[in-house]
Amino acid sequence: MADTTTETINDEKQNQLNLDLVKACEEGNVEQIKSLIEAGADILYHDEKGKTLLHIACEKGHKNAVSCLIRNHLAWNSVDFEGVSAAEYAKQAGHEDIYQDLVEEGVRTEVLLAYLDNREKKPEEKLAASNADYLQRPLKYQDDKLLDSELNAVMMGWEAPIMEKTAKILCPKEGLSVMNIGFGLGLMDEALQKYKPAHHTIVEAHPDVYKHMLELGWDKRPGVRILFGRWQDVLEQMKDRLYDGIYFDTFGEYYDDLHEFNDHVPDMLRDTPEATYSFFNGLGGTNPFFHDVYCRVASIDLRNCGLTTEYITMPMTEQDSEVVWQGVKRRYWSLPTYNLPICRFEL
Ligand SMILES: C[S@@+](CC[C@H](N)C(=O)[O-])C[C@H]1O[C@@H](n2cnc3c(N)ncnc32)[C@H](O)[C@@H]1O
């Protein structure tokens, strides 16, 4: 049986080490931080609100302490129990340089992880399980929403200004050739049609959405061709022509899938300075820090495909009211701005 007196002494010693480490982080004393970690202080220590050592160092503006904690494997994306990242603590306290350092750290880690992850995955594992699940679940169109059977919002009407602005950039004049992956509520496709494209391919995988498209007569619209199937499965048909504008906005897929799609874009986008690719930039849509990291990661991935990315920032207000999210399981957007990606061939 363990000796309770010894255990109490050990607990007290551990507590003291942890409190000393908190103090060292508050003071930004890097030498002290290092020696306390070596002495066994808990780098994963957090308070009752989930505030980690990284939050403390960020809030106090101790740049060197932040990098020391990261070098000692404290996660760059640590969040408190309310989901607020350490980087946001830095920003809120006016330490923009630390915020940017953490964005850099996040980008480095994510790019590396994505590379390692992709290298290790077999092709069949890359088929996102959640996309297959999603495609089997029934959908319903309700007011200005498209919902799945678990009340996840596949698409919502508040995104209309994003779709309209993007469509105008993708199809700036009549007679162009455009492609949209993911019909949803048809907001993007309606917006593209306003600019009278000569050719308009729509790729859609969900049978309920496809049925809805046929009911609305999309298959009879001039210049429109519908490719029914997962984009992964109809790539060959998608690639049988070139497009001046391409938009990607699917559901139940991950960043990996977007990344994989990006690799195909140069084969389909017309080789002109105006030809544009864009995608729904919902990555990290409920956390400004993760969103910033993902915007940078996406630009790096696209640069590797020979495309430059510029983000146009749009103020977002429509999705602010609680009423908009009534009846929806999860609020997937809460940022005050939307970063609309414009990706073009590097000249
Ligand atoms: C977010 S909605 C698109 C909304 C659309 N941008 C609009 O303006 O209404 C996503 C759409 O992608 C479709 N989708 C999901 N996975 C897909 C895949 N792998 N290939 C093609 N379409 C897919 C969904 O069925 C859904 O209709």
Ligand as a Chemical Component Dictionary entry (heavy atoms), coordinates in Angstrom:
data_LIG
# 
_chem_comp.id                   LIG 
_chem_comp.type                 NON-POLYMER 
_chem_comp.pdbx_formal_charge   0 
_chem_comp.three_letter_code    LIG 
# 
loop_
_chem_comp_atom.comp_id 
_chem_comp_atom.atom_id 
_chem_comp_atom.alt_atom_id 
_chem_comp_atom.type_symbol 
_chem_comp_atom.charge 
_chem_comp_atom.model_Cartn_x 
_chem_comp_atom.model_Cartn_y 
_chem_comp_atom.model_Cartn_z 
_chem_comp_atom.pdbx_ordinal 
LIG C1  C1  C 0  -22.120 24.055 -48.688 1  
LIG S1  S1  S 1  -23.067 23.331 -49.954 2  
LIG C2  C2  C 0  -22.684 24.328 -51.324 3  
LIG C3  C3  C 0  -23.408 25.625 -51.283 4  
LIG C4  C4  C 0  -23.324 26.421 -52.567 5  
LIG N1  N1  N 0  -22.039 27.081 -52.669 6  
LIG C5  C5  C 0  -24.417 27.474 -52.628 7  
LIG O1  O1  O 0  -24.112 28.594 -53.036 8  
LIG O2  O2  O -1 -25.566 27.181 -52.277 9  
LIG C6  C6  C 0  -22.163 21.872 -50.271 10 
LIG C7  C7  C 0  -22.680 21.046 -51.416 11 
LIG O3  O3  O 0  -21.641 20.141 -51.802 12 
LIG C8  C8  C 0  -22.209 18.864 -52.066 13 
LIG N2  N2  N 0  -21.142 17.868 -51.888 14 
LIG C9  C9  C 0  -20.685 17.323 -50.728 15 
LIG N3  N3  N 0  -19.669 16.492 -50.963 16 
LIG C10 C10 C 0  -19.439 16.517 -52.295 17 
LIG C11 C11 C 0  -18.499 15.872 -53.141 18 
LIG N4  N4  N 0  -17.570 15.061 -52.647 19 
LIG N5  N5  N 0  -18.559 16.120 -54.455 20 
LIG C12 C12 C 0  -19.499 16.964 -54.980 21 
LIG N6  N6  N 0  -20.415 17.596 -54.223 22 
LIG C13 C13 C 0  -20.383 17.390 -52.899 23 
LIG C14 C14 C 0  -23.304 18.793 -51.031 24 
LIG O4  O4  O 0  -24.259 17.804 -51.322 25 
LIG C15 C15 C 0  -23.875 20.190 -51.043 26 
LIG O5  O5  O 0  -24.881 20.330 -51.996 27 
# 
loop_
_chem_comp_bond.comp_id 
_chem_comp_bond.atom_id_1 
_chem_comp_bond.atom_id_2 
_chem_comp_bond.value_order 
_chem_comp_bond.pdbx_ordinal 
LIG C1  S1  SING 1  
LIG S1  C2  SING 2  
LIG S1  C6  SING 3  
LIG C2  C3  SING 4  
LIG C3  C4  SING 5  
LIG C4  N1  SING 6  
LIG C4  C5  SING 7  
LIG C5  O1  DOUB 8  
LIG C5  O2  SING 9  
LIG C6  C7  SING 10 
LIG C7  O3  SING 11 
LIG C7  C15 SING 12 
LIG O3  C8  SING 13 
LIG C8  N2  SING 14 
LIG C8  C14 SING 15 
LIG N2  C9  SING 16 
LIG N2  C13 SING 17 
LIG C9  N3  DOUB 18 
LIG N3  C10 SING 19 
LIG C10 C11 SING 20 
LIG C10 C13 DOUB 21 
LIG C11 N4  SING 22 
LIG C11 N5  DOUB 23 
LIG N5  C12 SING 24 
LIG C12 N6  DOUB 25 
LIG N6  C13 SING 26 
LIG C14 O4  SING 27 
LIG C14 C15 SING 28 
LIG C15 O5  SING 29 
# 
